[in-house]
Amino acid sequence: MPELPEVEVTRRGFAERIAGARIDAVRIGKPLRWALMVAPEALVGRQVLQVRRRGKYLLIDLDRGLLLLHLGMSGSLRFDVALPPPSVHDHFDLVTDRGTLRLNDPRRFGAVVYAEDEAAPWAVKLLGGLGMEPLGDAFDFDAFHAGLRKRRTAVKQVLLAGDVVVGVGNIYASEALFQAGIRPTLSAARISRPRAAKLYAAVREILARAVEKGGSTLRDFSNVDGQNGYFQLEATVYGRAGEPCRVCATPIRQLRQGQRSTYYCPNCQK
């Protein structure tokens, strides 16, 4: 599933190119996870102002309203002035005078939803429960530590939940916990302030580095120009079960948490 780094890489790939564009047409293919919530023809003639990101959602601001776009589990975007005819898995085209933005989603868990503004019911439903953005100035350490202290569940599950800090997906949670020296099964409420500070810094660093590497491509993800991400090639624990820890040479272990694979070093992480 595309996580925060992959979504941010996607945003950066087309945001400047589509800003200021006029919408000429909207094409909808097979139904996605949610309906568009507006007649496609009602968007024709509107102007794209900017593209923002909130968690794993892309927010395409228009001169009237906005589009909330989610890549789901297997979605990817392309933006170009000359795309080929839509294929069977191309389910949304935003045709503008500067190029076409196309959503390809084989599993159709993604969505494009229109809202009048961020206070509209659908926008609140999708965005209202999201936690702090980890890459911006709004990521406050005191609030982060307080959020951990309120949760008795395993710290990795708290990171994945997205209501304390948003966008720390499975790969990046394992990597951040390793860098911070914290075992993924430890109760979040038991993490001391000094250890929380290490985790806070690790989350920021891991996600920023993942963005620089173009995200992670394990199966489906590619950016708007069709290029894969490379962060997974430098992962310290993720996907390395049985291999020696890069720090202490202890074999990396794998376990299941919430039906997701977790990787950790039993020696380096306490």
C-alpha positions as CSV (number, residue, x, y, z in Angstrom):
1,M,0.0,0.0,0.0
2,P,1.4,3.4,-0.9
3,E,2.3,5.3,2.4
4,L,3.1,8.9,3.2
5,P,6.5,8.9,1.3
6,E,5.0,7.4,-1.8
7,V,2.1,9.9,-1.7
8,E,4.5,12.8,-1.2
9,V,6.7,11.7,-4.0
10,T,3.6,11.4,-6.2
11,R,2.5,14.9,-5.2
12,R,5.9,16.5,-6.0
13,G,5.9,14.8,-9.4
14,F,2.9,16.7,-10.8
15,A,2.0,19.5,-8.4
16,E,3.9,22.3,-10.1
17,R,3.0,21.1,-13.6
18,I,-0.8,21.0,-13.0
19,A,-1.0,24.2,-10.9
20,G,-3.0,26.8,-12.9
21,A,-4.5,24.3,-15.3
22,R,-8.0,24.4,-16.6
23,I,-10.1,21.2,-16.4
24,D,-11.3,20.3,-19.9
25,A,-12.9,16.9,-19.2
26,V,-13.3,14.2,-16.5
27,R,-13.5,10.5,-17.4
28,I,-14.6,7.9,-14.9
29,G,-14.0,4.2,-15.5
30,K,-15.1,1.3,-13.2
31,P,-16.4,2.3,-9.7
32,L,-13.8,3.0,-7.1
33,R,-14.0,2.7,-3.4
34,W,-16.2,5.8,-3.1
35,A,-18.2,7.8,-5.7
36,L,-16.9,11.1,-7.1
37,M,-19.8,12.9,-5.3
38,V,-20.3,15.4,-8.1
39,A,-21.3,15.1,-11.8
40,P,-18.1,14.9,-13.8
41,E,-19.2,17.7,-16.2
42,A,-19.6,20.0,-13.2
43,L,-15.9,20.1,-12.9
44,V,-15.2,21.2,-16.5
45,G,-14.0,24.8,-16.7
46,R,-12.7,24.9,-13.1
47,Q,-9.1,25.8,-12.4
48,V,-6.5,23.7,-10.4
49,L,-4.9,26.0,-7.8
50,Q,-2.5,23.7,-6.0
51,V,-1.9,20.1,-4.8
52,R,-1.4,19.4,-1.1
53,R,-1.1,16.3,0.9
54,R,-2.8,15.3,4.2
55,G,-1.6,12.0,5.4
56,K,-2.0,9.6,2.5
57,Y,-4.6,11.8,0.8
58,L,-3.8,14.2,-2.0
59,L,-5.9,17.4,-1.9
60,I,-6.3,19.0,-5.3
61,D,-7.5,22.5,-4.6
62,L,-9.8,24.0,-7.3
63,D,-11.0,27.6,-7.7
64,R,-14.3,26.1,-6.4
65,G,-14.1,23.0,-4.2
66,L,-11.4,20.4,-4.0
67,L,-10.7,16.8,-5.0
68,L,-9.5,14.3,-2.3
69,L,-7.6,11.5,-3.9
70,H,-6.4,8.3,-2.3
71,L,-4.2,5.7,-4.0
72,G,-5.8,2.8,-2.1
73,M,-3.7,-0.4,-2.0
74,S,-2.4,-0.6,-5.5
75,G,-3.0,2.8,-7.1
76,S,-0.6,5.0,-8.9
77,L,-0.9,8.3,-10.8
78,R,0.5,9.4,-14.2
79,F,0.6,13.0,-15.5
80,D,1.5,13.8,-19.1
81,V,0.4,15.8,-22.1
82,A,0.0,12.7,-24.2
83,L,-1.1,9.5,-22.4
84,P,-2.2,6.4,-24.3
85,P,-5.9,5.5,-24.4
86,P,-7.2,4.3,-21.0
87,S,-6.6,0.6,-20.1
88,V,-8.8,-1.7,-18.1
89,H,-7.3,-0.5,-14.8
90,D,-7.4,3.2,-15.6
91,H,-10.4,4.5,-13.6
92,F,-10.1,8.2,-13.5
93,D,-8.8,10.9,-15.9
94,L,-8.6,14.6,-15.1
95,V,-8.0,16.1,-18.5
96,T,-6.6,19.6,-18.3
97,D,-5.0,22.1,-20.8
98,R,-1.6,21.2,-19.3
99,G,-1.9,17.4,-19.4
100,T,-4.0,14.5,-18.1
101,L,-3.8,13.2,-14.5
102,R,-4.7,9.5,-14.6
103,L,-5.4,7.1,-11.7
104,N,-4.5,3.5,-12.4
105,D,-5.8,1.1,-9.7
106,P,-6.0,-2.7,-10.4
107,R,-7.7,-3.5,-7.0
108,R,-9.9,-0.4,-7.0
109,F,-9.5,0.5,-3.3
110,G,-8.5,4.0,-4.3
111,A,-10.9,6.9,-4.7
112,V,-11.4,10.5,-6.0
113,V,-14.0,12.4,-4.0
114,Y,-15.2,16.0,-4.5
115,A,-16.0,18.3,-1.6
116,E,-17.0,21.9,-1.5
117,D,-14.3,22.6,1.2
118,E,-12.5,20.8,4.0
119,A,-15.5,21.5,6.3
120,A,-17.8,19.4,4.1
121,P,-19.0,16.1,5.6
122,W,-17.0,13.9,3.3
123,A,-13.8,15.8,3.8
124,V,-14.3,15.7,7.6
125,K,-15.0,12.0,7.4
126,L,-11.8,11.3,5.5
127,L,-9.5,13.8,7.1
128,G,-10.9,14.6,10.5
129,G,-9.3,11.7,12.5
130,L,-5.8,12.1,11.1
131,G,-2.9,12.7,13.5
132,M,0.0,15.1,13.2
133,E,1.9,15.5,10.0
134,P,5.4,14.1,10.8
135,L,7.4,16.1,8.2
136,G,6.1,19.5,9.1
137,D,6.4,22.1,11.9
138,A,3.1,20.9,13.3
139,F,4.7,17.6,14.5
140,D,5.0,18.5,18.2
141,F,7.1,16.3,20.4
142,D,5.1,16.9,23.6
143,A,1.9,16.0,21.8
144,F,3.5,13.0,20.3
145,H,4.8,11.7,23.7
146,A,1.4,12.5,25.3
147,G,-0.3,10.5,22.6
148,L,1.9,7.5,23.2
149,R,1.4,7.6,27.0
150,K,-2.4,7.3,26.5
151,R,-2.1,4.1,24.6
152,R,-1.5,0.7,26.2
153,T,-1.2,-1.2,22.9
154,A,2.0,-2.1,21.2
155,V,3.9,0.9,20.0
156,K,4.1,-0.2,16.4
157,Q,0.3,-0.5,16.3
158,V,0.0,3.0,17.6
159,L,2.3,4.3,14.9
160,L,0.2,2.5,12.2
161,A,-3.1,3.7,13.6
162,G,-2.5,7.2,12.3
163,D,-4.3,9.1,15.0
164,V,-1.2,10.2,16.9
165,V,1.1,10.7,13.9
166,V,-0.1,10.2,10.4
167,G,1.5,8.2,7.5
168,V,4.0,6.0,9.3
169,G,3.3,2.8,7.3
170,N,4.4,-0.7,8.0
171,I,7.9,-0.4,6.4
172,Y,8.7,2.9,8.0
173,A,7.3,1.9,11.5
174,S,9.7,-1.1,11.6
175,E,12.6,1.1,10.4
176,A,11.9,3.9,12.8
177,L,11.6,1.6,15.8
178,F,14.9,-0.1,15.0
179,Q,16.6,3.3,14.7
180,A,15.2,4.3,18.0
181,G,16.1,1.0,19.7
182,I,12.5,0.3,20.7
183,R,11.0,-3.2,20.4
184,P,7.8,-3.1,18.4
185,T,5.8,-5.1,20.9
186,L,6.5,-2.6,23.8
187,S,3.4,-0.9,25.2
188,A,3.4,2.7,24.0
189,A,2.4,3.9,27.4
190,R,5.7,2.5,28.9
191,I,7.9,4.5,26.6
192,S,9.9,7.1,28.6
193,R,10.3,10.7,27.4
194,P,14.0,10.2,26.4
195,R,13.1,7.1,24.4
196,A,10.1,8.9,22.8
197,A,12.4,11.6,21.7
198,K,14.5,9.1,19.9
199,L,11.4,7.6,18.2
200,Y,10.2,11.1,17.3
201,A,13.5,11.9,15.6
202,A,13.6,8.5,13.9
203,V,10.1,8.9,12.4
204,R,11.1,12.2,10.9
205,E,14.4,11.0,9.6
206,I,13.2,7.7,8.1
207,L,10.2,9.3,6.3
208,A,12.3,12.2,5.0
209,R,14.9,9.8,3.7
210,A,12.2,7.6,2.1
211,V,10.9,10.7,0.2
212,E,14.4,11.4,-1.0
213,K,14.7,7.8,-2.3
214,G,11.4,8.1,-4.2
215,G,9.5,5.9,-1.7
216,S,9.5,2.1,-1.6
217,T,8.4,-0.1,-4.5
218,L,7.6,-3.6,-3.2
219,R,5.0,-4.5,-5.9
220,D,2.9,-1.8,-7.5
221,F,4.1,1.7,-6.7
222,S,5.7,4.0,-9.2
223,N,5.8,7.8,-9.4
224,V,3.9,9.9,-11.9
225,D,6.7,9.3,-14.5
226,G,6.6,5.5,-14.0
227,Q,9.8,5.3,-12.0
228,N,10.2,3.0,-9.0
229,G,11.2,4.0,-5.5
230,Y,14.5,2.7,-3.9
231,F,14.2,3.1,-0.1
232,Q,13.5,-0.6,0.4
233,L,17.0,-1.4,-0.9
234,E,18.6,0.2,2.2
235,A,16.1,-1.1,4.8
236,T,17.9,-2.1,8.0
237,V,15.3,-4.6,9.2
238,Y,12.2,-4.7,7.0
239,G,12.1,-7.8,4.8
240,R,15.4,-9.1,6.3
241,A,14.1,-12.0,8.5
242,G,17.0,-14.4,9.3
243,E,19.6,-12.0,8.0
244,P,22.2,-10.5,10.3
245,C,21.5,-7.2,11.9
246,R,23.7,-4.5,10.3
247,V,24.7,-3.3,13.7
248,C,25.2,-6.4,15.9
249,A,24.9,-9.4,13.5
250,T,22.1,-10.9,15.5
251,P,19.5,-12.6,13.1
252,I,16.6,-10.3,12.4
253,R,13.3,-11.7,13.6
254,Q,9.8,-11.5,12.1
255,L,6.4,-11.5,13.8
256,R,2.8,-10.7,13.0
257,Q,1.1,-7.7,14.5
258,G,-2.4,-6.8,13.4
259,Q,-1.9,-9.1,10.4
260,R,1.1,-7.1,9.2
261,S,4.7,-8.4,9.2
262,T,7.0,-6.7,11.7
263,Y,10.8,-7.0,11.6
264,Y,13.1,-6.2,14.5
265,C,16.5,-7.0,16.1
266,P,16.1,-8.8,19.4
267,N,19.4,-7.5,20.6
268,C,19.3,-3.8,19.5
269,Q,15.7,-3.2,20.3
270,K,14.5,-3.4,23.9
